[in-house]
Amino acid sequence: MGQEDGRDDERPVHRVTLAPFRLSRLPVTNADFAAFRPFEFTNAALPVTSVSWFQATEYCAWLSSQRGIRLRLPSEAEWEFAARGGLEQSRYPWGNSPPETRAGYAARWLRGPEPVGTAEPNAYGLFDLCENVHEWCSDWYGQDYYSESALENPQGPATGLRRASRGGAWRHHIKIARCAARSSLPPDFRYADYGFRVASDA
């Protein structure tokens, strides 16, 4: 995890071991979330946004009851592992070439997020990691957590004021984030570039 030439909260780079897990191929969409909590939207295929961390975890609990399996938000460690798609220490899900080199980059996200799954997936078959919207993670955020992180299945600090999130977002100047880039937000905040995807134990 981490990147040696990244921001302070991405260091030190450290190796962790994860138990097998599953991660949804796509972020939760407007249509998905409306089945849980009806609301008006213009495009069913857009990622749901303006959802707080609490609402995201409530959705996971509801979907768990619908599917009969325990579903949850991914940990930061799980999210970063998935984003790299097997390319250890790569900057982006596709490798190290900068975001601007991706096909159609300049024409994307001109007015907001885009429908999920419209860009190329990574090597694990996962779409939209590091782009489109920030994604909530289960962990509390800790600026210095990497210096004390557990080596197996790290879950973040025991307490905190902000919940961790990962990925890039359409509102940023550079629209695609590095795999190691970390961000955070108070769990009750709702932003137009924040969504989430669902994970489970394997």
GROMACS elastic network, one bead per residue, 0.5 to 0.9 nm:
[ bonds ]
;  ai    aj funct       b0    kb
    1    10     6  0.78186   500
    1    11     6  0.84829   500
    1    12     6  0.84159   500
    1    13     6  0.55364   500
    1    14     6  0.53727   500
    1    15     6  0.60085   500
    1    16     6  0.71370   500
    1    77     6  0.71015   500
    1    80     6  0.71171   500
    1    81     6  0.78500   500
    1    89     6  0.78325   500
    1   146     6  0.85384   500
    1   180     6  0.67977   500
    2     6     6  0.75897   500
    2     9     6  0.82979   500
    2    11     6  0.57669   500
    2    12     6  0.67209   500
    2    14     6  0.68066   500
    2    15     6  0.89439   500
    2    80     6  0.87073   500
    2    89     6  0.80256   500
    2   146     6  0.82022   500
    2   179     6  0.83283   500
    2   180     6  0.50171   500
    2   181     6  0.77444   500
    3     6     6  0.50359   500
    3     7     6  0.78286   500
    3    10     6  0.56971   500
    3    11     6  0.63880   500
    3    12     6  0.75886   500
    3    13     6  0.57400   500
    3    89     6  0.73125   500
    3    91     6  0.80886   500
    3   179     6  0.88066   500
    3   180     6  0.60083   500
    3   181     6  0.82277   500
    4     7     6  0.81542   500
    4     8     6  0.88331   500
    4    10     6  0.72280   500
    4    11     6  0.60335   500
    4    12     6  0.66709   500
    4    13     6  0.59740   500
    5     8     6  0.86986   500
    5    10     6  0.85099   500
    5    11     6  0.83820   500
    6     9     6  0.80559   500
    6    10     6  0.59617   500
    6    11     6  0.74300   500
    6   180     6  0.77927   500
    6   181     6  0.75615   500
    7    10     6  0.54213   500
    7    11     6  0.72553   500
    7   181     6  0.77380   500
    7   182     6  0.86832   500
    8    11     6  0.57034   500
    8    12     6  0.83162   500
    8   143     6  0.79426   500
    8   144     6  0.81773   500
    9    12     6  0.81433   500
    9   142     6  0.80888   500
    9   143     6  0.51633   500
    9   144     6  0.59835   500
    9   145     6  0.77122   500
    9   146     6  0.72754   500
    9   181     6  0.86412   500
    9   182     6  0.74061   500
   10    13     6  0.69602   500
   10   143     6  0.85348   500
   10   144     6  0.85976   500
   10   146     6  0.71438   500
   10   180     6  0.66281   500
   10   181     6  0.69359   500
   10   182     6  0.71433   500
   11    14     6  0.79125   500
   11   144     6  0.81765   500
   11   146     6  0.62387   500
   11   147     6  0.74330   500
   12   146     6  0.61413   500
   12   147     6  0.63768   500
   13   146     6  0.77055   500
   14   146     6  0.75429   500
   14   147     6  0.87245   500
   14   149     6  0.85972   500
   14   151     6  0.82681   500
   15   151     6  0.68978   500
   16    77     6  0.78934   500
   16   149     6  0.86021   500
   16   150     6  0.74808   500
   16   152     6  0.55206   500
   16   153     6  0.70331   500
   16   154     6  0.75536   500
   17    77     6  0.89800   500
   17   151     6  0.62549   500
   17   153     6  0.60830   500
   17   154     6  0.84449   500
   18    21     6  0.80943   500
   18    77     6  0.77893   500
   18    78     6  0.72498   500
   18    81     6  0.88146   500
   18   151     6  0.87273   500
   18   152     6  0.59363   500
   18   154     6  0.80044   500
   19   152     6  0.80164   500
   19   153     6  0.65821   500
   19   201     6  0.79446   500
   19   202     6  0.81885   500
   20   201     6  0.65952   500
   20   202     6  0.53867   500
   21    74     6  0.89472   500
   21    78     6  0.78552   500
   21   199     6  0.71667   500
   21   200     6  0.57823   500
   22    74     6  0.89641   500
   22   198     6  0.85411   500
   22   199     6  0.54921   500
   22   200     6  0.51803   500
   22   201     6  0.60562   500
   22   202     6  0.55495   500
   23    26     6  0.85743   500
   23    73     6  0.89866   500
   23    74     6  0.74468   500
   23    78     6  0.84803   500
   23    79     6  0.83144   500
   23    82     6  0.77961   500
   23   126     6  0.82693   500
   23   197     6  0.75353   500
   23   198     6  0.60667   500
   23   200     6  0.65828   500
   23   201     6  0.88679   500
   24    27     6  0.70486   500
   24    28     6  0.85593   500
   24   126     6  0.74824   500
   24   127     6  0.89831   500
   24   197     6  0.62592   500
   24   198     6  0.55531   500
   24   199     6  0.61626   500
   24   200     6  0.87063   500
   25   117     6  0.83865   500
   25   121     6  0.86821   500
   25   124     6  0.87924   500
   25   125     6  0.67098   500
   25   127     6  0.57700   500
   25   128     6  0.85340   500
   25   197     6  0.82751   500
   25   198     6  0.89216   500
   26    29     6  0.82168   500
   26    47     6  0.86657   500
   26   116     6  0.64422   500
   26   117     6  0.64743   500
   26   126     6  0.66480   500
   26   127     6  0.55441   500
   26   128     6  0.69047   500
   26   129     6  0.85082   500
   26   197     6  0.66874   500
   26   198     6  0.86270   500
   27    47     6  0.60428   500
   27    48     6  0.79883   500
   27   116     6  0.68393   500
   27   117     6  0.86179   500
   27   127     6  0.79732   500
   27   128     6  0.74627   500
   27   129     6  0.86005   500
   27   133     6  0.88010   500
   27   135     6  0.80764   500
   27   195     6  0.72382   500
   27   196     6  0.56634   500
   27   198     6  0.74535   500
   28    31     6  0.81875   500
   28    32     6  0.59745   500
   28    33     6  0.67543   500
   28    46     6  0.85726   500
   28    47     6  0.57364   500
   28    48     6  0.61095   500
   28   116     6  0.86010   500
   28   195     6  0.72869   500
   28   196     6  0.60991   500
   28   197     6  0.53260   500
   28   198     6  0.74152   500
   29    32     6  0.50517   500
   29    33     6  0.62417   500
   29    34     6  0.84870   500
   29    44     6  0.65853   500
   29    45     6  0.57064   500
   29    46     6  0.54801   500
   29    49     6  0.84931   500
   29   115     6  0.83980   500
   29   116     6  0.74359   500
   29   195     6  0.86669   500
   29   196     6  0.89988   500
   29   197     6  0.89992   500
   30    33     6  0.52740   500
   30    34     6  0.59787   500
   30    35     6  0.87728   500
   30    39     6  0.85847   500
   30    40     6  0.88893   500
   30    41     6  0.69036   500
   30    42     6  0.88091   500
   30    43     6  0.72161   500
   30    44     6  0.50382   500
   30    45     6  0.64056   500
   30    46     6  0.59346   500
   30    47     6  0.57981   500
   30    49     6  0.79738   500
   31    34     6  0.51439   500
   31    35     6  0.65660   500
   31    38     6  0.89480   500
   31    41     6  0.84987   500
   31    43     6  0.82147   500
   31    45     6  0.67969   500
   31    46     6  0.82789   500
   31    47     6  0.87400   500
   31    48     6  0.80843   500
   32    35     6  0.56227   500
   32    36     6  0.73232   500
   32    44     6  0.81256   500
   32    45     6  0.89040   500
   32    48     6  0.81678   500
   33    36     6  0.53022   500
   33    37     6  0.61147   500
   33    38     6  0.74276   500
   33    39     6  0.85659   500
   33    48     6  0.68207   500
   33    59     6  0.73203   500
   34    39     6  0.58643   500
   34    40     6  0.81942   500
   34    41     6  0.88320   500
   34    44     6  0.89929   500
   34    48     6  0.89595   500
   35    38     6  0.61422   500
   36    59     6  0.66809   500
   36    62     6  0.71458   500
   36    63     6  0.79897   500
   37    59     6  0.84442   500
   41    44     6  0.69397   500
   42    46     6  0.86661   500
   43    46     6  0.57534   500
   43   115     6  0.79824   500
   44    47     6  0.81847   500
   44    48     6  0.87694   500
   44   115     6  0.82943   500
   45    48     6  0.86807   500
   45   114     6  0.82569   500
   45   116     6  0.61513   500
   45   117     6  0.89658   500
   46    49     6  0.86235   500
   46   113     6  0.68454   500
   46   114     6  0.59183   500
   46   116     6  0.58497   500
   47   113     6  0.73234   500
   47   114     6  0.76223   500
   47   115     6  0.66083   500
   47   116     6  0.61341   500
   47   132     6  0.82161   500
   47   133     6  0.75727   500
   47   194     6  0.89640   500
   47   195     6  0.65940   500
   47   196     6  0.81762   500
   48    51     6  0.72095   500
   48   192     6  0.89383   500
   48   194     6  0.80202   500
   48   195     6  0.57016   500
   48   196     6  0.78441   500
   49    52     6  0.86816   500
   49   133     6  0.77526   500
   49   190     6  0.78014   500
   49   191     6  0.68585   500
   49   192     6  0.53619   500
   49   193     6  0.59878   500
   49   194     6  0.51568   500
   49   196     6  0.82132   500
   50   189     6  0.81333   500
   50   193     6  0.69114   500
   50   194     6  0.58864   500
   50   195     6  0.69689   500
   51    54     6  0.80394   500
   51    55     6  0.59297   500
   51    56     6  0.64509   500
   51   188     6  0.87193   500
   51   189     6  0.78591   500
   51   190     6  0.51699   500
   51   191     6  0.70393   500
   51   192     6  0.82171   500
   51   194     6  0.66382   500
   51   195     6  0.62223   500
   51   196     6  0.83777   500
   52    55     6  0.51313   500
   52    56     6  0.62509   500
   52    57     6  0.87320   500
   52   136     6  0.85173   500
   52   186     6  0.86157   500
   52   187     6  0.59468   500
   52   188     6  0.52097   500
   52   189     6  0.53961   500
   52   191     6  0.78130   500
   52   194     6  0.80084   500
   52   195     6  0.82859   500
   53    56     6  0.50265   500
   53    57     6  0.62619   500
   53    58     6  0.85727   500
   53   136     6  0.64092   500
   53   137     6  0.82580   500
   53   138     6  0.84097   500
   53   163     6  0.74630   500
   53   185     6  0.87801   500
   53   186     6  0.81660   500
   53   188     6  0.62913   500
   53   189     6  0.75927   500
   53   190     6  0.81179   500
   53   195     6  0.88792   500
   53   196     6  0.87096   500
   54    57     6  0.52287   500
   54    58     6  0.61356   500
   54    59     6  0.86489   500
   54   187     6  0.63479   500
   54   188     6  0.65204   500
   55    59     6  0.61520   500
   55    60     6  0.86593   500
   55   188     6  0.85290   500
   56    59     6  0.51382   500
   56    60     6  0.63913   500
   56    61     6  0.88294   500
   56    72     6  0.87617   500
   56    73     6  0.77483   500
   56   136     6  0.77450   500
   56   195     6  0.80008   500
   56   196     6  0.68792   500
   56   197     6  0.86022   500
   56   198     6  0.89522   500
   57    61     6  0.62811   500
   57    62     6  0.86480   500
   57    72     6  0.66748   500
   57    73     6  0.68120   500
   57   138     6  0.83947   500
   58    61     6  0.50909   500
   58    62     6  0.61947   500
   58    63     6  0.85875   500
   59    62     6  0.50282   500
   59    63     6  0.60196   500
   59    64     6  0.83922   500
   59    72     6  0.87380   500
   60    63     6  0.51336   500
   60    64     6  0.60041   500
   60    65     6  0.87345   500
   60    70     6  0.80979   500
   60    71     6  0.54285   500
   60    72     6  0.52013   500
   60    73     6  0.71939   500
   60   198     6  0.68988   500
   60   199     6  0.87455   500
   61    64     6  0.50261   500
   61    65     6  0.65044   500
   61    66     6  0.88606   500
   61    70     6  0.75483   500
   61    71     6  0.67025   500
   61    72     6  0.71952   500
   62    65     6  0.52555   500
   62    66     6  0.64437   500
   62    67     6  0.88317   500
   62    71     6  0.88727   500
   63    67     6  0.60481   500
   63    68     6  0.81932   500
   63    69     6  0.84220   500
   63    70     6  0.83896   500
   63    71     6  0.69751   500
   64    67     6  0.52510   500
   64    68     6  0.55742   500
   64    69     6  0.51996   500
   64    70     6  0.50236   500
   64    71     6  0.52081   500
   64    72     6  0.81538   500
   65    68     6  0.53055   500
   65    69     6  0.71541   500
   65    70     6  0.79230   500
   65    71     6  0.89638   500
   66    69     6  0.82297   500
   67    70     6  0.82389   500
   67    71     6  0.87237   500
   69   200     6  0.80628   500
   70   199     6  0.88237   500
   70   200     6  0.63103   500
   70   201     6  0.76513   500
   71   198     6  0.64733   500
   71   199     6  0.57625   500
   71   201     6  0.78254   500
   72   138     6  0.77687   500
   72   197     6  0.87289   500
   72   198     6  0.57350   500
   72   199     6  0.52524   500
   72   200     6  0.59169   500
   72   201     6  0.87758   500
   73   136     6  0.71512   500
   73   137     6  0.55364   500
   73   138     6  0.51857   500
   73   139     6  0.88829   500
   73   196     6  0.76231   500
   73   197     6  0.67602   500
   73   198     6  0.52696   500
   73   199     6  0.54459   500
   73   200     6  0.78283   500
   74    77     6  0.79719   500
   74    78     6  0.58790   500
   74    79     6  0.60200   500
   74   136     6  0.80755   500
   74   137     6  0.53176   500
   74   138     6  0.57701   500
   74   139     6  0.83643   500
   74   197     6  0.77790   500
   74   198     6  0.67132   500
   74   199     6  0.52108   500
   74   200     6  0.76192   500
   75    78     6  0.51478   500
   75    79     6  0.61368   500
   75    80     6  0.86336   500
   75   136     6  0.89899   500
   75   137     6  0.52965   500
   75   138     6  0.50865   500
   75   139     6  0.58346   500
   75   153     6  0.85742   500
   75   154     6  0.77070   500
   75   155     6  0.61305   500
   75   156     6  0.78846   500
   75   164     6  0.86214   500
   75   199     6  0.87368   500
   76    79     6  0.50800   500
   76    80     6  0.61504   500
   76    81     6  0.85556   500
   76   136     6  0.89566   500
   76   137     6  0.58254   500
   76   138     6  0.72524   500
   76   139     6  0.65773   500
   76   154     6  0.81828   500
   76   155     6  0.75270   500
   76   156     6  0.77500   500
   76   164     6  0.71038   500
   76   165     6  0.74411   500
   76   166     6  0.73605   500
   76   182     6  0.85190   500
   77    80     6  0.52776   500
   77    81     6  0.61340   500
   77    82     6  0.85779   500
   77   153     6  0.74417   500
   77   154     6  0.66450   500
   77   155     6  0.77512   500
   77   156     6  0.88947   500
   78    81     6  0.51528   500
   78    82     6  0.61160   500
   78    83     6  0.85344   500
   78   153     6  0.83577   500
   78   154     6  0.89703   500
   78   199     6  0.88806   500
   79    82     6  0.51694   500
   79    83     6  0.60475   500
   79    84     6  0.87719   500
   79   129     6  0.85146   500
   79   137     6  0.77002   500
   79   166     6  0.74894   500
   79   179     6  0.87401   500
   80    84     6  0.63237   500
   80    85     6  0.89131   500
   80   166     6  0.80774   500
   80   179     6  0.59322   500
   80   180     6  0.65001   500
   80   181     6  0.89292   500
   81    84     6  0.55512   500
   81    85     6  0.69069   500
   81    86     6  0.74902   500
   81    88     6  0.84877   500
   81   179     6  0.85302   500
   82    85     6  0.54326   500
   82    86     6  0.76856   500
   82    93     6  0.86848   500
   82   122     6  0.88714   500
   82   124     6  0.72695   500
   82   126     6  0.77736   500
   82   129     6  0.82987   500
   83    86     6  0.83555   500
   83    87     6  0.89997   500
   83    92     6  0.76622   500
   83    93     6  0.55184   500
   83   122     6  0.74994   500
   83   124     6  0.84558   500
   83   126     6  0.78220   500
   83   129     6  0.57501   500
   83   130     6  0.71452   500
   83   167     6  0.87835   500
   83   179     6  0.59578   500
   83   180     6  0.88996   500
   84    87     6  0.52833   500
   84    88     6  0.65221   500
   84    89     6  0.75509   500
   84    90     6  0.65365   500
   84    91     6  0.78977   500
   84    92     6  0.66110   500
   84    94     6  0.76801   500
   84    95     6  0.82179   500
   84   122     6  0.77544   500
   84   123     6  0.82825   500
   84   124     6  0.86311   500
   84   179     6  0.63008   500
   84   180     6  0.89152   500
   85    88     6  0.80666   500
   85    93     6  0.60523   500
   85    94     6  0.79126   500
   85   122     6  0.57472   500
   85   124     6  0.51235   500
   85   125     6  0.81635   500
   85   126     6  0.81360   500
   86    90     6  0.88776   500
   86    93     6  0.86911   500
   86   123     6  0.70343   500
   86   124     6  0.74908   500
   87    90     6  0.55030   500
   87    91     6  0.88612   500
   87    92     6  0.87248   500
   87    93     6  0.74630   500
   87    94     6  0.79420   500
   87    95     6  0.69364   500
   87   123     6  0.84697   500
   88    91     6  0.89186   500
   89    92     6  0.87885   500
   89    95     6  0.88483   500
   89   179     6  0.85827   500
   89   180     6  0.85958   500
   90    93     6  0.71107   500
   90    94     6  0.78155   500
   90    95     6  0.51589   500
   90    96     6  0.57525   500
   90   178     6  0.85831   500
   90   179     6  0.75461   500
   90   180     6  0.89745   500
   91    94     6  0.82175   500
   91    95     6  0.60937   500
   91    96     6  0.51119   500
   91    97     6  0.81194   500
   91    98     6  0.85950   500
   91   177     6  0.87117   500
   91   178     6  0.52441   500
   91   179     6  0.57255   500
   91   180     6  0.72021   500
   92    95     6  0.51670   500
   92    96     6  0.58878   500
   92    97     6  0.77620   500
   92    98     6  0.80288   500
   92    99     6  0.81615   500
   92   130     6  0.76370   500
   92   176     6  0.84259   500
   92   177     6  0.74460   500
   92   178     6  0.51526   500
   92   179     6  0.53231   500
   92   180     6  0.84753   500
   93    96     6  0.83816   500
   93   121     6  0.84456   500
   93   122     6  0.56820   500
   93   123     6  0.78558   500
   93   129     6  0.74906   500
   93   130     6  0.76204   500
   93   178     6  0.80687   500
   93   179     6  0.67362   500
   94    97     6  0.78524   500
   94   121     6  0.86649   500
   94   122     6  0.61913   500
   94   123     6  0.77546   500
   95    98     6  0.86601   500
   96    99     6  0.88965   500
   97   100     6  0.83705   500
   97   101     6  0.67564   500
   97   102     6  0.83896   500
   98   101     6  0.57810   500
   98   102     6  0.77048   500
   99   102     6  0.56521   500
   99   105     6  0.72962   500
   99   174     6  0.77491   500
   99   175     6  0.77409   500
   99   176     6  0.61332   500
   99   177     6  0.82940   500
  100   103     6  0.81280   500
  100   104     6  0.86651   500
  100   105     6  0.58648   500
  100   106     6  0.72818   500
  100   174     6  0.84265   500
  100   176     6  0.89027   500
  101   104     6  0.85199   500
  101   105     6  0.72104   500
  102   105     6  0.55549   500
  102   106     6  0.88575   500
  103   106     6  0.83982   500
  104   107     6  0.54429   500
  104   108     6  0.65315   500
  105   108     6  0.54603   500
  105   109     6  0.84908   500
  105   175     6  0.86270   500
  106   109     6  0.83107   500
  106   110     6  0.84593   500
  107   110     6  0.67364   500
  108   111     6  0.85458   500
  108   112     6  0.88263   500
  108   113     6  0.86322   500
  108   114     6  0.77168   500
  108   170     6  0.85271   500
  108   175     6  0.89053   500
  109   112     6  0.52053   500
  109   113     6  0.57051   500
  109   114     6  0.64084   500
  109   132     6  0.76230   500
  109   169     6  0.88918   500
  109   170     6  0.54845   500
  109   171     6  0.80283   500
  109   175     6  0.79376   500
  110   113     6  0.83481   500
  110   170     6  0.80359   500
  111   114     6  0.87670   500
  111   170     6  0.83503   500
  111   171     6  0.89251   500
  112   132     6  0.84030   500
  112   170     6  0.59533   500
  112   171     6  0.72342   500
  112   192     6  0.88289   500
  112   193     6  0.83853   500
  113   116     6  0.86001   500
  113   132     6  0.54311   500
  113   133     6  0.68529   500
  113   169     6  0.77585   500
  113   170     6  0.56860   500
  113   171     6  0.84509   500
  113   193     6  0.76181   500
  114   117     6  0.87625   500
  114   118     6  0.76857   500
  114   132     6  0.66172   500
  114   170     6  0.84700   500
  115   118     6  0.63744   500
  115   132     6  0.87653   500
  116   119     6  0.80387   500
  116   127     6  0.73982   500
  116   128     6  0.68449   500
  116   132     6  0.81245   500
  117   120     6  0.75003   500
  117   121     6  0.75522   500
  117   126     6  0.84955   500
  117   127     6  0.53291   500
  117   128     6  0.64448   500
  118   121     6  0.87280   500
  118   127     6  0.79735   500
  118   128     6  0.82072   500
  119   127     6  0.69959   500
  119   128     6  0.69910   500
  120   125     6  0.86938   500
  120   126     6  0.86898   500
  120   127     6  0.67727   500
  120   128     6  0.81174   500
  121   124     6  0.74797   500
  121   125     6  0.51268   500
  121   126     6  0.50680   500
  121   128     6  0.71007   500
  121   129     6  0.84013   500
  122   125     6  0.53265   500
  122   126     6  0.55346   500
  122   127     6  0.66528   500
  122   128     6  0.86532   500
  122   129     6  0.82527   500
  123   126     6  0.74357   500
  124   127     6  0.89622   500
  126   129     6  0.70226   500
  127   131     6  0.89755   500
  128   131     6  0.52704   500
  128   132     6  0.63016   500
  128   133     6  0.81878   500
  128   167     6  0.85823   500
  129   132     6  0.79731   500
  129   133     6  0.86565   500
  129   134     6  0.88152   500
  129   135     6  0.85368   500
  129   166     6  0.84453   500
  129   167     6  0.60709   500
  129   168     6  0.79351   500
  129   176     6  0.87491   500
  129   177     6  0.87897   500
  129   179     6  0.82942   500
  130   133     6  0.79203   500
  130   134     6  0.76294   500
  130   135     6  0.87503   500
  130   166     6  0.70847   500
  130   169     6  0.76660   500
  130   175     6  0.85579   500
  130   176     6  0.54825   500
  130   177     6  0.50064   500
  130   178     6  0.65742   500
  130   179     6  0.64501   500
  130   181     6  0.87972   500
  131   134     6  0.73206   500
  131   167     6  0.57204   500
  131   169     6  0.53485   500
  131   170     6  0.71989   500
  131   175     6  0.63486   500
  131   177     6  0.65103   500
  132   167     6  0.80407   500
  132   168     6  0.63195   500
  132   170     6  0.52062   500
  132   171     6  0.87192   500
  132   175     6  0.73589   500
  132   176     6  0.75964   500
  132   193     6  0.77499   500
  133   166     6  0.89220   500
  133   167     6  0.68386   500
  133   168     6  0.59631   500
  133   170     6  0.62984   500
  133   171     6  0.85215   500
  133   192     6  0.84158   500
  133   194     6  0.53944   500
  133   195     6  0.59426   500
  133   196     6  0.80923   500
  134   165     6  0.63758   500
  134   166     6  0.56341   500
  134   168     6  0.55029   500
  134   169     6  0.54880   500
  134   170     6  0.88497   500
  134   183     6  0.84531   500
  134   193     6  0.60341   500
  134   195     6  0.58697   500
  134   196     6  0.72260   500
  135   164     6  0.87173   500
  135   165     6  0.53325   500
  135   166     6  0.53069   500
  135   167     6  0.61973   500
  135   168     6  0.84798   500
  135   193     6  0.87738   500
  135   194     6  0.59328   500
  135   197     6  0.67744   500
  136   139     6  0.87623   500
  136   163     6  0.73998   500
  136   164     6  0.63586   500
  136   166     6  0.66382   500
  136   184     6  0.82903   500
  136   185     6  0.88774   500
  136   194     6  0.72706   500
  136   195     6  0.65013   500
  136   196     6  0.51671   500
  136   197     6  0.77285   500
  137   140     6  0.83104   500
  137   163     6  0.70298   500
  137   164     6  0.54247   500
  137   165     6  0.51300   500
  137   166     6  0.71034   500
  137   196     6  0.77007   500
  137   197     6  0.87398   500
  138   155     6  0.76735   500
  138   156     6  0.83474   500
  138   163     6  0.71241   500
  138   164     6  0.70163   500
  138   165     6  0.83526   500
  139   142     6  0.88602   500
  139   154     6  0.89346   500
  139   155     6  0.57139   500
  139   157     6  0.70874   500
  139   158     6  0.85227   500
  139   162     6  0.89120   500
  139   163     6  0.59240   500
  139   164     6  0.56107   500
  139   165     6  0.83931   500
  140   155     6  0.81141   500
  140   156     6  0.56279   500
  140   157     6  0.56904   500
  140   158     6  0.71067   500
  140   159     6  0.62138   500
  140   160     6  0.54833   500
  140   161     6  0.73112   500
  140   162     6  0.59765   500
  140   164     6  0.56760   500
  140   184     6  0.85254   500
  141   145     6  0.77718   500
  141   156     6  0.66301   500
  141   157     6  0.68366   500
  141   159     6  0.84717   500
  141   160     6  0.64941   500
  141   161     6  0.76003   500
  141   162     6  0.55682   500
  141   163     6  0.50834   500
  141   165     6  0.82492   500
  141   182     6  0.88665   500
  141   183     6  0.81223   500
  141   184     6  0.63195   500
  141   185     6  0.84722   500
  142   146     6  0.81769   500
  142   156     6  0.71363   500
  142   157     6  0.62698   500
  142   159     6  0.88396   500
  142   160     6  0.71747   500
  142   162     6  0.82134   500
  142   163     6  0.87684   500
  142   164     6  0.81701   500
  143   146     6  0.79617   500
  144   147     6  0.58998   500
  144   148     6  0.76046   500
  145   148     6  0.54948   500
  145   149     6  0.57150   500
  145   156     6  0.69283   500
  145   157     6  0.67995   500
  146   150     6  0.85853   500
  146   156     6  0.88960   500
  149   152     6  0.87040   500
  149   154     6  0.62244   500
  149   155     6  0.83637   500
  149   156     6  0.72094   500
  149   157     6  0.83343   500
  150   153     6  0.68953   500
  150   155     6  0.79132   500
  150   156     6  0.84312   500
  151   154     6  0.65537   500
  154   157     6  0.88552   500
  155   158     6  0.81833   500
  156   159     6  0.84779   500
  156   164     6  0.86593   500
  157   160     6  0.69711   500
  160   163     6  0.75052   500
  161   185     6  0.82802   500
  161   186     6  0.60872   500
  161   187     6  0.78896   500
  162   184     6  0.57976   500
  162   187     6  0.60543   500
  163   183     6  0.85817   500
  163   184     6  0.53943   500
  163   185     6  0.55710   500
  163   186     6  0.59196   500
  163   187     6  0.56506   500
  164   182     6  0.71988   500
  164   183     6  0.59416   500
  164   185     6  0.67802   500
  164   186     6  0.88257   500
  164   187     6  0.89042   500
  165   182     6  0.64884   500
  165   183     6  0.51223   500
  165   184     6  0.51139   500
  165   185     6  0.74117   500
  165   194     6  0.86326   500
  165   196     6  0.88158   500
  166   177     6  0.83893   500
  166   179     6  0.81455   500
  166   180     6  0.83705   500
  166   181     6  0.68139   500
  166   182     6  0.55585   500
  166   183     6  0.59275   500
  166   184     6  0.79197   500
  167   176     6  0.72738   500
  167   177     6  0.55350   500
  167   178     6  0.74195   500
  167   179     6  0.71938   500
  167   180     6  0.88034   500
  167   181     6  0.71656   500
  167   182     6  0.76842   500
  167   183     6  0.81273   500
  168   171     6  0.86910   500
  168   172     6  0.74430   500
  168   174     6  0.80645   500
  168   175     6  0.58564   500
  168   178     6  0.78112   500
  168   181     6  0.85503   500
  168   193     6  0.88947   500
  169   172     6  0.58648   500
  169   174     6  0.84121   500
  169   175     6  0.55793   500
  169   176     6  0.66843   500
  169   177     6  0.77819   500
  169   193     6  0.59045   500
  169   194     6  0.78504   500
  170   173     6  0.81580   500
  170   174     6  0.83713   500
  170   175     6  0.54110   500
  170   176     6  0.80914   500
  170   193     6  0.67981   500
  171   174     6  0.85354   500
  171   175     6  0.71009   500
  171   192     6  0.86852   500
  171   193     6  0.68113   500
  172   175     6  0.53007   500
  172   176     6  0.82690   500
  174   177     6  0.73513   500
  177   180     6  0.82001   500
  177   181     6  0.64003   500
  178   181     6  0.52600   500
  178   182     6  0.88380   500
  179   182     6  0.85151   500
  184   187     6  0.87473   500
  185   188     6  0.82577   500
  185   189     6  0.67822   500
  185   190     6  0.89526   500
  186   189     6  0.56335   500
  186   190     6  0.89890   500
  187   190     6  0.82601   500
  190   193     6  0.86510   500
  190   194     6  0.70761   500
  191   194     6  0.53711   500
  191   195     6  0.85175   500
  192   195     6  0.83312   500
